[in-house]
Amino acid sequence: MKILTGLDEWRRLRGSPEWAGRPVGFVPTMGALHEGHEALLARARAENERVVLSVFVNPTQFNDPADLAKYPRTLDADAALAAPYADAVLAPSPEAFYPDGYRYRVTENALSTKLEGAHRPGHFDGVLTVVLKLFNVVQPTRAYFGEKDWQQLQLVRGMVEALLLPVEIVPCATVRDTDGLALSSRNRRLSPAARALAEAFPRVLRMAPTPAVAVAALRGKGFEVDYVEDHDGVRLGAVRVGGVRLIDNVRL
């Protein structure tokens, strides 16, 4: 497995005889990998001749600078987890990915304004812009996204369709801990007490008869609730516990 930080170095590898013309599976991440990412990599490995992992903490999708500063950066551990599955890890610098200073960006003006978009202004502009850049650089056959980030998945699918991008978006089921909490890089920031409380989040989403009942139940347990809403047969929620923001969704 090769670890590449330069785009020119990556392009030389991508155009080599060992890669050209072969199906390429791509798993875009911000690092701090866990078993959920590993499941994406395993599926990509099973379905493609070459697999690429990107590790890039994308500054444009953070509307809170403190949140960006606290995001874990664990490239060595990420590479170790990816080694059985990936042929290459792409870990570029922000300067390489934003030579324009983020003057050019992708904007969607409907779904991206709701849910996460309503609480994190500009978040999905950053997500869609970096995903488009990654697709242009990696040139994948298939790209793998977890269903935990349901809204992101729908927006990426929509962008691929709207911009006529030659990549198949492959959704992958949310991987959960034994108590039901969705695996997330943010979970490692939870204190023991907050982690013990967090397992109630997906259970309340699943069991409550309505979003309003879910909100009341979560607040009663001590969560700060940004939203709980039902869309297209999916219940989505965002909460804060112990100062850490978590999102999840369940099928109704």
N, C-alpha and C positions, 0 to 999 in steps of 0.2 A: 504494500500500500504506500502510495506517495502522498506527502503533505506539501501542498503548494500554496504559497502566499502571493505570488505574482501572477497577474492575468496573462502576460506574455508566455510565461512558463507553462501555464495551464493550456493555452491555445496550441502550443507546440505539441503537447501530449494529446490533446483532443483531435488534432489533425494527423496523428501518426498512424501507420498501418495497423497497429494493435487496437486502435479505437475507431477509425473511420469505417462507416458502414455497419457498425455493430449496434444492436439495441442498448440504449443507455438508460438506466434507472437513476433517478435523482431524488435525494432526500434533503430539502432545505431546512436548516435549523439555525437557532441562535446559540447552540452549544448547551453546556450543562446537561449532557445527555443522560437519559434514564431508560427504563425498560420499554417505555412507550416508543421512544425513538428507535430502540433496538428492534422492535416489531416492524417498524417501517423499513428499516434496513434489511431485515430478513426477507420481507416480501419482495423488496426490490431485487435482492440477490437471486431469489427463486425465479423471477420473471424476466431477467435481463442478462446480457453477456457482460456488461460493465456496470458498475455502480459508483455513483459520486455522492459524497456527503459534503454539504457546505456548512461551515461554522462561521457565522457572521452576526455579531450583535449590532443590529441595524439601528443607528441613532435616530433615523427619521420617523420611526414608529413609536417613540417614547414622547409623550407630552409632558412628562415629569422628569426633569434632569436628575433628580435624586434617585428615581427608579432605575434610570439608565446606569448611574454610577454603582448601584448596588447589585446589578445583574451579574450573576456568577460567570467567571471566565475560566474554563477548565480544559484548555485545548489538549493537554497531554492525556488526561483521563478520557476525554471524548475520542481521541484517536485510538486509545487502547480498546474502548468498547466497540468502535467501528471496524477494527482490524479484521475480524473474521468475515466481514461482509463487503466492505468498500474497497475499490481499487484505487480511489483517490479521495483526498480530503482537500477541499478548496477553502482557504481561510484568508480572504483578502483584507486589506486595510480599508477603513472608511474613505480615505483619500482616493484610493483606486476606484471605488464604486461611485463616488460622488465628485468627479472632477469639475462638474458644473456648480458645485455648492448647493445642489438640490433646487436649482432654478426650474428644471424640467421634472414633471412628476405626473403620475397617473391618478385621476380623480374619478370616482363613481359617485353619483349624486342622488341615489335612492336608498338602497339597503345600507350603504356605509354610513348614513346619517342616524341610524337607529341603534338601539342596544349598545354595543361597545362604542360605536361611533358617537353616540350622544354623550357618553361619559368620558371619552378620550378623543377630543377634537383633533383631526389630522392623522389619527392613528392609521386608518386604512389607506390614506394616500401613501404613507410610508411603506406599508405592507405591499401594496400592489406595485409600487414603483420598484422596490427591491426585488420582488419576485419576477417582474418583467426583465430587469437587468440580469438576474441569475439565469433565467431561461435563455436569454440572448447569448450569454457567455457559455453556459454548460451545454446547450443544444440537446436537451434530453428527449428520449422517446416517451418516457413516462415519468411523472413526478408524483410523489407520495405524500399525502397530507392526512393528519389525524382528524377524526370527527369531533374531538373535544373542542376544537376551534371551529365550530359549525359555521359561524358567520364568515370567517376568513375563507373557509372552503368554498362557500357559495360565491363569494366575490372573486376568488381566483378562477373558479369555473367560468363565471360570467366574463371575466377579462379575456380568458383564452378564447372563448367563443366570439366575443366582440372584436378582438384584434386579430382573429384568424391565425392563432399561433399553432404550430404543428406539434403539439404535445398532448398526451393523454393524462388527465388528472385522475389519480387513483385514490379514492377515499379509503381510510383504514379505521377500523373500530377503535374506540377509546380503550386504552389499557388502564385498569384500575388496581389499586392496592387491595389487600385482602378484606379491608373494611369498606370497600366501595369508593373511596376517594380517588378521583382521576389523578393519574400520575402527572406531575408538572414540575418543571425546574424550580418554580417558586416554593414548592412544598418544603424544600430544604431550609427555607428561611423561617418556617413555623417553629415556635417554641413548643416544648412537649405539651403544655396545656392547650395551646392553640391547635396543635395537631390532633389532640384528642377530641376537641370540639368540631374540627373540620369534617370529620367523617359523617356528621349529621347533614351536611349540605346536600349531597346527592340523594340521600334518603328522603329528605323533606321534598326536594324537587319531584321525586318519583311518586310519593305517597299523597301529597296534598291534592285535594279535588280541584282547586283553582289556583291561579297565580297569587291572588290576594291572600288566600289562606296560607300559601307557602311563605309569603313575605312576613305575615304576622308570626308564623311559627319560627322562622329564622331569627327575627328580631327578638322574640321571646327567649331564645336560646343564647342571645348575646352577639349575634352577627350584625354588622352594619351591611345593609342591603342596598346595592345600586339599582338592581332591577330583577324581576322575574316576569317573563313574558312567554306566551305560547305563539309559535309561528310554524305553519306548515307541518303540524303534527309533532313538533319538537318543543319541549319546554326548556328555555334558556335562563340562566341566572348568573349574576355576578355579586359577590359578597366580599367583605373584608373581615378578617379575623386575626387578631394579634398584629395589626398593621400590615398584613399581607393580603393582597387582592387575588381572589380565586374566581375562575369561571368554570362553568360546566353546563351540560345539557343532557336531557334524557328524552327518549322517544315516548310519546303518550300512547 
